[in-house]
Amino acid sequence: MGSFVINGGNKLKGEIIPQGAKNEALQILSAVLLTQEKVTIHNIPNILDVNKLIDLLKGLGVVVEHLGTGSYSFKANELDLKYMNSEEFRKMAAKLRGSIMIIGPLLARFGKGYIPSPGGDKIGRRRLDTHFLGFESLGASFEFLKEENFYKVKAKKLKGSYMLLGEASVTGTANIIMAATLAEGVTTIYNAACEPYVQQLCKMLVSMGAKISGIGSNLVSIEGVSSLKGCQHTLLPDMIEVGSFMAMAALTQGEITIKGAGVKHLGIIPETFRRLGLNFEIRGDDIFVPSQEHYEIDTFIDGSMMTIADAPWPGLTPDLLSVILVMCIQAKGNVLIHQKMFESRLFFVDNLIDMGAQIILCDPHRVSVMGLDRKRSLKGIQMTSPDIRAGVSLLIAALSAKGKSTIHNIEQIDRGYQNIEQRLRALGADITRVN
């Protein structure tokens, strides 16, 4: 197990380039299973979750070639489907939440897909119902081997259908879309997730020969085709990294330019940071955050306390709430953070309270943050990262704190942020990785 040792208090300054989007990568990499032709993908982040999925694809027989930094080619022309019954497959797939994304492509192309109950963040219940109900709507049979914690779906031939999703699940929508591309007839998905990463997947599939309409809306229609061809695709910048660096600049009084931020794909994120008092400039596709001694949280029109809550796109992504929470610690004013989706994601605030933050954990879904307005600094402590987003939020807090902080279990951070300590050192952070 690794740890970060941080001597906080430095004002970060410089330029940083966000990595390719993690959540897009997990969908796009799974889609290479839909064709026997070569697929080339650029801007792939070098992070644990993505590398685990690439290893899983290799185990299935996908020929993977590393073309250069962030660029790979994939050819899934001769797959070993027996590998899905192996103990190695079960162990590898169980460690990765994103492994669920390979089911749709395998089911569509080969008529079967198996997966153990996938792992990932310990942030509460994350249902898989949407995925399997969607597959069943396309004509697949579903089996859950409870004692083995193993899922199986099979179908002789998928057939298009109309479905109204019970939740606008991003991964569920993506998985069903991939399955439907090779189904017979037309599939219509209502209450589909419409995040930029789902849009990117649809655009990639269209370039492979899929027939998809309604891209970017919550009503998506897919006309099945007999086969798909190869393509080239470039991942978007990771919007969660962009938000993380904006919050990092605010809390450390830093001056940071985020290069190639993918501004037009950020949705409500920039406006949310403005309402929290952060000044920044959009310069083309870059975001410049100047050093700010003070930033003040807005109120609602009637003067009531601001509430920041997650919501399906185009609402605010839940992955940024932990970061926003930490940024508000040194703001002027108060804010209620409402994490609607996961019931265990806010428990990391105990560490922030120990650092000196004024936070009340109202219940598993809500916290009230009373900004310190820099009247006193956070203090360095020892803490443990429970998940990716909480981990980087604790890291941001440590960078702003006085004294030494140690963050354990940083493998959680490595799952979502590539070479984070080297990139932060380039901005002036005093951070060291120890094993």
Backbone hydrogen bonds, N-H to C=O, Kabsch-Sander energy under -0.5 kcal/mol:
donor,donor_aa,acceptor,acceptor_aa,energy
3,S,434,V,-2.9
4,F,407,I,-2.4
5,V,432,T,-2.9
6,I,4,F,-0.5
6,I,405,S,-3.1
7,N,430,D,-2.2
8,G,6,I,-0.8
8,G,403,G,-2.1
9,G,399,L,-2.4
12,L,10,N,-0.8
13,K,427,L,-2.7
14,G,255,E,-2.1
16,I,257,T,-2.4
21,A,236,L,-2.5
25,A,21,A,-2.3
26,L,22,K,-1.8
27,Q,23,N,-0.8
28,I,24,E,-2.8
29,L,25,A,-2.9
30,S,26,L,-0.9
31,A,27,Q,-1.6
32,V,28,I,-0.6
32,V,29,L,-1.0
33,L,30,S,-1.7
34,L,31,A,-1.9
35,T,32,V,-1.0
39,V,74,F,-2.7
40,T,231,C,-2.7
41,I,72,Y,-2.8
42,H,233,H,-2.8
44,I,70,G,-2.9
47,I,45,P,-1.5
48,L,414,D,-1.8
49,D,415,R,-0.8
51,N,47,I,-2.6
52,K,48,L,-2.5
53,L,49,D,-1.6
54,I,50,V,-2.2
55,D,51,N,-2.1
56,L,52,K,-2.0
57,L,53,L,-2.2
58,K,54,I,-2.2
59,G,55,D,-2.2
60,L,56,L,-1.4
61,G,57,L,-0.5
61,G,58,K,-1.4
62,V,57,L,-2.4
63,V,75,K,-2.7
64,V,62,V,-0.7
65,E,73,S,-2.4
67,L,65,E,-0.7
67,L,71,S,-2.3
68,G,71,S,-1.2
71,S,68,G,-2.1
72,Y,41,I,-2.3
73,S,65,E,-2.4
74,F,39,V,-2.6
75,K,63,V,-1.7
76,A,35,T,-0.6
76,A,37,E,-0.5
80,D,60,L,-3.2
81,L,79,L,-0.9
83,Y,80,D,-1.4
84,M,81,L,-1.4
85,N,82,K,-1.9
86,S,83,Y,-1.7
90,R,86,S,-1.7
91,K,87,E,-2.3
92,M,88,E,-2.6
93,A,89,F,-2.9
94,A,90,R,-1.7
95,K,91,K,-0.6
95,K,92,M,-0.9
96,L,93,A,-1.3
99,S,96,L,-1.4
100,I,97,R,-1.5
101,M,98,G,-1.9
102,I,99,S,-1.6
103,I,100,I,-1.3
106,L,102,I,-2.0
107,L,103,I,-2.9
108,A,104,G,-2.4
109,R,105,P,-2.3
110,F,106,L,-2.8
111,G,106,L,-0.6
111,G,107,L,-1.3
112,K,106,L,-0.9
113,G,153,V,-2.2
115,I,151,Y,-2.1
117,S,149,N,-2.3
119,G,93,A,-0.5
122,K,386,P,-0.7
123,I,121,D,-1.2
131,H,128,L,-0.6
132,F,128,L,-1.6
133,L,129,D,-3.1
134,G,130,T,-1.7
135,F,131,H,-2.0
136,E,132,F,-2.3
137,S,133,L,-2.0
138,L,134,G,-1.1
139,G,136,E,-1.7
140,A,135,F,-2.3
141,S,154,K,-3.1
143,E,152,K,-2.8
145,L,143,E,-0.6
145,L,150,F,-3.1
146,K,144,F,-1.2
149,N,145,L,-1.3
150,F,145,L,-1.8
151,Y,115,I,-3.2
152,K,143,E,-2.7
153,V,113,G,-2.1
154,K,141,S,-2.0
155,A,111,G,-2.4
159,K,138,L,-2.9
160,G,184,E,-3.3
163,M,188,T,-2.5
165,L,163,M,-0.6
165,L,190,Y,-2.3
169,S,167,E,-2.2
173,T,169,S,-2.5
174,A,170,V,-2.4
175,N,171,T,-2.6
176,I,172,G,-2.3
177,I,173,T,-2.6
178,M,174,A,-2.3
179,A,175,N,-2.0
180,A,176,I,-2.5
181,T,177,I,-1.3
182,L,179,A,-0.9
183,A,180,A,-1.2
184,E,158,L,-2.8
185,G,183,A,-0.6
187,T,222,I,-3.1
188,T,161,S,-2.3
189,I,220,V,-3.2
190,Y,163,M,-2.8
190,Y,188,T,-0.6
191,N,218,N,-1.3
192,A,218,N,-2.2
193,A,169,S,-0.5
198,V,195,E,-0.7
199,Q,195,E,-2.2
200,Q,196,P,-2.6
201,L,197,Y,-1.9
202,C,198,V,-2.4
203,K,199,Q,-2.5
204,M,200,Q,-2.3
205,L,201,L,-2.7
206,V,202,C,-2.5
207,S,203,K,-1.9
208,M,204,M,-1.0
209,G,206,V,-1.4
210,A,205,L,-2.7
211,K,223,E,-0.8
212,I,210,A,-0.6
213,S,221,S,-2.6
217,S,214,G,-2.3
220,V,189,I,-2.4
221,S,213,S,-2.5
222,I,187,T,-3.1
223,E,211,K,-2.7
224,G,185,G,-2.9
224,G,222,I,-0.7
225,V,181,T,-2.8
229,K,208,M,-2.9
231,C,38,K,-0.6
233,H,40,T,-2.2
235,L,42,H,-2.2
238,D,19,Q,-2.6
239,M,237,P,-0.7
242,V,238,D,-2.0
243,G,239,M,-2.3
244,S,240,I,-2.2
245,F,241,E,-2.6
246,M,242,V,-1.9
247,A,243,G,-2.3
248,M,244,S,-2.1
249,A,245,F,-2.1
250,A,246,M,-1.8
251,L,247,A,-2.5
252,T,248,M,-2.0
253,Q,249,A,-0.5
253,Q,250,A,-0.8
254,G,249,A,-2.3
255,E,12,L,-2.5
256,I,289,V,-1.7
257,T,14,G,-2.4
258,I,256,I,-0.6
258,I,287,I,-3.3
259,K,16,I,-2.3
259,K,257,T,-0.8
261,A,258,I,-0.5
261,A,285,D,-2.9
265,H,262,G,-2.1
266,L,263,V,-1.8
269,I,266,L,-2.0
272,T,268,I,-2.2
273,F,269,I,-1.9
274,R,270,P,-2.0
275,R,271,E,-2.0
276,L,272,T,-0.9
277,G,274,R,-1.9
278,L,273,F,-2.2
281,E,288,F,-2.8
283,R,281,E,-0.7
283,R,286,D,-2.4
284,G,282,I,-0.7
285,D,283,R,-0.6
286,D,283,R,-2.1
287,I,258,I,-2.1
288,F,281,E,-3.1
289,V,256,I,-3.1
289,V,287,I,-0.6
297,I,332,K,-2.7
298,D,275,R,-3.2
300,F,304,S,-2.3
303,G,300,F,-2.5
306,M,298,D,-0.5
306,M,334,N,-0.7
308,I,336,L,-2.6
309,A,307,T,-0.5
310,D,338,H,-1.4
311,A,316,L,-2.3
315,G,312,P,-2.7
320,L,317,T,-1.6
321,L,318,P,-1.2
324,I,320,L,-2.6
325,L,321,L,-2.5
326,V,322,S,-1.7
327,M,323,V,-2.1
328,C,324,I,-1.8
329,I,326,V,-1.3
330,Q,327,M,-0.9
331,A,328,C,-1.2
332,K,295,Y,-2.5
333,G,331,A,-0.6
335,V,369,V,-2.0
336,L,306,M,-2.5
337,I,335,V,-0.6
337,I,367,V,-3.0
338,H,308,I,-2.8
338,H,336,L,-0.6
339,Q,337,I,-0.6
339,Q,365,H,-3.1
340,K,338,H,-1.0
344,S,123,I,-1.9
346,L,364,P,-0.5
347,F,344,S,-0.6
349,V,346,L,-1.9
350,D,347,F,-1.4
351,N,348,F,-1.5
352,L,348,F,-0.8
353,I,349,V,-2.6
354,D,350,D,-2.0
355,M,351,N,-1.2
356,G,352,L,-0.5
356,G,353,I,-1.3
357,A,352,L,-2.5
359,I,357,A,-1.0
360,I,368,S,-2.5
361,L,359,I,-0.5
362,C,360,I,-1.0
362,C,366,R,-1.4
363,D,366,R,-1.5
366,R,363,D,-1.0
367,V,337,I,-2.2
368,S,360,I,-2.6
369,V,335,V,-3.0
369,V,367,V,-0.5
370,M,358,Q,-2.8
370,M,368,S,-0.5
371,G,333,G,-2.7
371,G,369,V,-0.7
372,L,329,I,-3.1
373,D,331,A,-1.6
375,K,372,L,-2.0
379,K,355,M,-2.3
380,G,402,K,-2.5
383,M,406,T,-2.8
385,S,408,H,-2.5
391,G,387,D,-2.4
392,V,388,I,-2.0
393,S,389,R,-1.8
394,L,390,A,-2.6
395,L,391,G,-1.7
396,I,392,V,-2.2
397,A,393,S,-2.3
398,A,394,L,-2.4
399,L,395,L,-2.0
400,S,396,I,-1.1
400,S,397,A,-0.6
401,A,397,A,-0.9
402,K,378,L,-3.1
405,S,6,I,-3.0
406,T,381,I,-2.1
407,I,4,F,-2.6
408,H,383,M,-2.9
408,H,406,T,-0.5
409,N,2,G,-0.8
410,I,2,G,-1.6
412,Q,409,N,-1.7
414,D,410,I,-2.4
415,R,411,E,-1.2
416,G,413,I,-1.7
417,Y,413,I,-1.9
420,I,417,Y,-0.6
423,R,419,N,-2.1
424,L,420,I,-2.1
425,R,421,E,-2.3
426,A,422,Q,-1.6
427,L,424,L,-1.0
428,G,425,R,-1.5
429,A,424,L,-2.3
430,D,7,N,-0.5
431,I,429,A,-0.9
432,T,5,V,-2.2
434,V,3,S,-2.8
